[in-house]
Amino acid sequence: MNPDRVVAHLEELAELAHRCADELSPAIDQLADRVREVLRGGGKLMFCGNGGSAADAQHLAAEYVVRFSRDRAPLAALALTTDSSVLTAAGNDLGFEKIFARQVGALGRKGDLLILHSTSGESENLVRAAETAGELGIETVALVARGGGRLGEMADLTIVIPTDDTARAQELHLAIGHIVCEMIDGEPGEVCE
């Protein structure tokens, strides 16, 4: 056991969280406003990412569809990371770089919101999904790190975690997702009823 390592990890995470609170609060509030507008307008949230970011995408979609902190009506959200038949068919027939773009093209409509999770901002399949969304008039949000990469440059709203550490970035991406869920869940009679 190494309790010093545990403390160091948590202190590093807390320091980064404080920095994000100072630097990113307006952008997070803007994200919550955008999510609120999309859901009020009858649109849906689409989430995607690779690896741990795919897990975050699935996690957050479930928070909207099922519930976050209180019982309420289901909200329209889906993770583009979950249909193994679509993912493997698209990967095999079209190439891995098109697995999300193909779904955005099939399922996305103007008035929806595509939320892309990436620690590098350079994943080709996410860049292609953002391009397809742009062609369809679907707004995009990039939750990124490492300066944002290509994805950060092309998204309509970009939230860049100021770190190069993949694990810390993913931890803060999920925290931001939960903050937005809490802001949306806290509005009885508006979005959630």
C-alpha positions in Angstrom: 0.0 0.0 0.0 1.2 3.5 -0.8 -1.1 6.1 0.8 1.2 8.9 -0.4 0.5 8.0 -4.0 -3.3 8.0 -3.3 -3.0 11.5 -1.8 -0.9 12.8 -4.6 -3.4 11.5 -7.2 -6.3 13.1 -5.4 -4.5 16.4 -4.8 -3.5 16.6 -8.5 -7.1 16.0 -9.5 -8.4 18.6 -7.1 -5.8 21.1 -8.3 -6.9 20.5 -11.9 -10.6 20.7 -10.9 -10.0 24.1 -9.3 -8.2 25.3 -12.4 -11.2 24.1 -14.5 -13.6 25.8 -12.2 -11.7 29.1 -12.6 -11.2 28.8 -16.4 -14.1 26.8 -17.8 -17.2 27.7 -15.8 -18.6 30.0 -18.5 -18.1 27.3 -21.2 -19.7 24.7 -19.0 -22.7 27.0 -18.4 -22.9 27.5 -22.2 -22.9 23.8 -22.7 -25.8 23.4 -20.2 -27.7 26.2 -22.0 -27.1 24.4 -25.4 -28.3 21.0 -24.0 -31.3 22.7 -22.5 -32.2 24.4 -25.8 -31.8 21.1 -27.7 -34.0 19.1 -25.4 -36.7 21.8 -25.1 -36.8 22.0 -28.9 -37.4 18.2 -29.3 -33.9 17.4 -30.4 -31.6 14.7 -29.1 -28.1 14.4 -27.6 -25.7 12.1 -29.4 -22.5 11.2 -27.6 -19.3 9.5 -28.9 -15.7 8.8 -28.0 -13.1 6.0 -28.1 -11.9 3.8 -25.3 -12.5 5.4 -21.9 -14.2 8.3 -23.6 -16.6 5.8 -25.2 -17.5 4.6 -21.7 -18.1 8.3 -20.7 -20.3 8.8 -23.7 -22.4 5.7 -22.8 -22.5 6.8 -19.1 -23.8 10.3 -19.9 -26.4 9.1 -22.4 -27.8 6.8 -19.8 -28.0 9.7 -17.3 -30.4 11.5 -19.6 -32.5 8.6 -20.8 -32.9 6.9 -17.4 -32.3 9.5 -14.6 -29.6 11.5 -12.9 -30.6 12.7 -9.5 -34.3 12.5 -9.5 -37.2 10.7 -11.1 -38.4 12.6 -14.2 -39.4 12.0 -17.8 -36.8 10.4 -20.0 -34.7 12.8 -22.2 -33.6 12.0 -25.7 -30.0 10.9 -25.7 -27.9 8.1 -27.3 -24.4 6.9 -27.4 -23.0 6.1 -30.8 -20.6 3.7 -29.2 -23.0 0.9 -28.2 -24.4 -0.9 -31.3 -21.8 -3.6 -31.9 -23.4 -4.6 -35.2 -23.3 -1.1 -36.6 -19.8 -0.4 -35.3 -18.3 -3.6 -36.7 -20.2 -3.4 -40.0 -19.1 0.2 -40.5 -15.6 -0.6 -39.4 -15.3 -3.6 -41.7 -17.1 -2.2 -44.7 -16.3 1.5 -44.6 -13.3 1.8 -42.2 -13.0 2.6 -38.5 -12.7 6.3 -39.3 -16.4 6.3 -40.4 -18.0 4.4 -37.6 -19.5 7.5 -36.0 -20.0 9.6 -39.1 -22.2 7.0 -40.6 -24.4 7.0 -37.5 -24.6 10.8 -37.4 -25.7 10.7 -41.0 -28.4 8.1 -40.3 -29.7 9.4 -37.0 -28.8 13.0 -36.7 -31.1 15.9 -37.6 -30.8 19.6 -37.4 -31.8 20.6 -33.9 -29.7 17.7 -32.4 -26.4 18.1 -30.5 -23.3 15.9 -31.0 -21.0 15.8 -28.0 -17.6 14.4 -28.8 -15.3 13.1 -26.1 -11.6 13.0 -26.9 -8.4 13.5 -24.9 -6.3 14.1 -28.0 -8.7 15.9 -30.2 -7.1 14.1 -33.1 -9.2 10.9 -33.4 -10.1 10.6 -37.1 -13.5 8.9 -36.4 -14.5 11.8 -34.2 -13.2 14.4 -36.7 -15.3 12.7 -39.4 -18.4 12.6 -37.2 -18.0 16.4 -36.5 -17.6 17.0 -40.3 -20.8 15.0 -41.0 -22.6 16.9 -38.3 -21.6 20.2 -39.8 -22.8 19.2 -43.2 -26.2 18.4 -41.7 -26.4 21.6 -39.6 -26.0 19.7 -36.3 -24.1 21.6 -33.7 -21.1 20.0 -32.0 -19.4 20.2 -28.7 -15.9 18.9 -28.1 -14.7 17.8 -24.6 -11.0 17.6 -25.2 -7.5 18.0 -23.6 -4.0 18.5 -24.9 -4.8 21.9 -26.4 -7.9 20.6 -28.3 -6.4 19.3 -31.5 -8.3 19.3 -34.8 -11.6 18.5 -33.1 -11.3 21.4 -30.8 -10.8 23.8 -33.8 -13.8 22.6 -35.7 -16.5 22.2 -32.9 -19.1 24.9 -32.3 -18.2 24.8 -28.6 -14.9 23.4 -27.3 -14.1 22.7 -23.6 -10.4 22.0 -23.3 -9.2 20.4 -20.0 -5.8 22.1 -19.4 -3.8 18.8 -19.1 -1.9 16.3 -21.2 -2.8 13.5 -18.8 -5.4 11.2 -20.3 -6.8 9.9 -17.0 -7.2 13.4 -15.5 -8.9 14.7 -18.7 -11.4 11.8 -18.7 -12.1 12.3 -15.0 -12.9 16.0 -15.6 -14.9 15.3 -18.8 -17.2 13.0 -16.7 -17.4 15.6 -13.9 -18.4 18.3 -16.5 -21.0 15.9 -17.9 -22.4 15.3 -14.4 -22.5 19.1 -13.7 -24.6 19.6 -16.9 -26.9 16.7 -16.0 -27.4 18.2 -12.6 -28.2 21.6 -14.1 -30.7 20.0 -16.5 -32.2 17.8 -13.8 -32.7 20.7 -11.5 -35.3 22.3 -13.7 -38.7 20.8 -12.9 -41.5 22.0 -15.1 -39.1 22.9 -17.9 -36.9 20.4 -19.6 -37.5 17.4 -17.3 -41.2 17.2 -16.9 
